[in-house]
């Protein structure tokens, strides 16, 4: 079945999604969030979403909002579906959730080595506003994080 003919739909993440989300995250990252990180975010009342295509979970996002700012904590799309616009849809959805929560600015961190994500964020108007030295664990040592933000209309 052609996935372009099946509508991808967003759903609030719930406890039943946690194992699948953690497994997807583990397939995407060398140093993934653990199930407990998603569970803690859910229990804290953050905005957690999954993207389903024909019932299959293909993406997720976690957004934390505080007063007039939001922070995109993590976002991911199944490798099989990358490069097909689903990451852009997930990011647009996160930005809309941030706006609806009252945020006027959205922040995120990204590894410089994640060139595809850096390109996506820049395409959506995110600007680099800082650098966190040694923020991420890496295979050898640690990797910096680029800090990006975007004003939300």
C-alpha positions, 0 to 999 in steps of 0.5 A: 500500500502506498503510504502517500495515499494514507492520511498521517494523523496526530494523536496525543501520546498516552501510556500505551504508546510509551514502549513503541515510542521508546523503541522508535527513539532507540532506533534513531539515536545512539544515546536515546531517551529511555522509556522513563524519560517519556513517561516522566514528560507525560506525567509532568503534563508536557505536550507529547504527540505521536504521528500515525500512518495507517495505525503505525506509529511513525513519529513523536514529539515532546514539547515543554511550555513555560509561560510564553516560551516552549522547548522542543525536547525531542522529535523523531520520525521512523527512518523508513519515512524520513525524507518524505515530509513527515518530519516537517509535518511533525515540526509544524505540529509542534510549533502550532502546539507551542503557539496554542499554549501561549508561547511566543518563542520556541527553543531546541537543541540539536547536534551539529552532526545531525545535519538533516535536522539542522537543515530542517530547522533552518528551513523553518526559520530557526536561528542559532542563538547559542552553543552548549559545549559538551552537551550530548554524550558521544561515542568518543567524549561529548558533542556540542549542542547548537541552540536554536530559537524561532519567534512564533507568530 
